[in-house]
């Protein structure tokens, strides 16, 4: 189409007035010469030559008009095609935007429906989403940190909803305090020197003399006050009062706030039970909090280090921990001053 348009435009440009005049004069001159030779009357020669020249001029104008008309038609057709393509592109884009808009609306509606039917409080979930949307990308450090925390929380919720287990590298104090704060029925815990004691004793540097330990005991006291049964068994390598000079004070403090305290000497129990002792806490008989300690020096010096923390939600494994704590509790003796 553009080729024909260019050709016709070229023809139109060459069809100038001087060229038409020249062609008309040449045609008229030839007609005059032919007429003069054929007839002796000069008047008829002039009239016939003028007529033929006028016809030639009119024919040229008609041809020029036709070519220009074709150019106009082709130009309009080209513009219509271009406009049609643009409109079609706009229509496709609008269709895409509308489709994406409806998909987002459907997704938002679906998510809101899930929130409404969830056992979680709707206002808490919507507040979380609303607060997340208000985070600005500047400064980048704050934005990246907030986004990482949202991702971590999302991963945590996914793992909890799966109902098996959740792992955290190191010791997560929020899990420990949160579970204790929201326990409704019972908290059954073991306390081993490999996790809760500094060196070989429960003195300075151990869990119960740390900031976390103080907060932990405080939320346990609040749990006891609202009717939660809290039991703890301190597991010792062997009974030696000189080896654990601060143990009596720690046990007395916990007993005074309502915690039922017992002591188990590992060397006094059967080998099967002794070989399966580890630090764990059972909350409401539905979830266990377990820590994996790092290796200790031979002289047991230095504060214990936690490699990772596990939340166990699987029913079979929780029942195993419940039975194990029952055996440990039955094998232990009540704390006495």
Buried (B, 14 or more C-beta within 10 A) or exposed (E): EEEEBEBBBEBBEEBEEEEBEEBBBEBBEBBBEBBBEEEEEEEEBBEBBBEBBEBBBEBBEEEBEEBBEBBEEBBEEEEEEEEEEEEEEEEEEEEEEEEEEEEEEEEEEEEBEEBEEEEEEEEEBEEEEEEEEEEEEEEEEEEEEBEEEBEEEEEBEEBBEEEEBBEBEEBBBEBBBEBBEEBEEBBBBBBBBBBBBBBBBBBEBBBBBBEEBEBBBBBBBEBBEEEBBBBBBBBBBEBEEEBBEBBBEBBEEBBEBBBBBBBBBBEEBEEEBBEEBBBBBBBBBBBBBBBBBEEBEEEBEEEBEBEBBBBBBBEEBBEEBBEBBEBBBEBBEEBEE
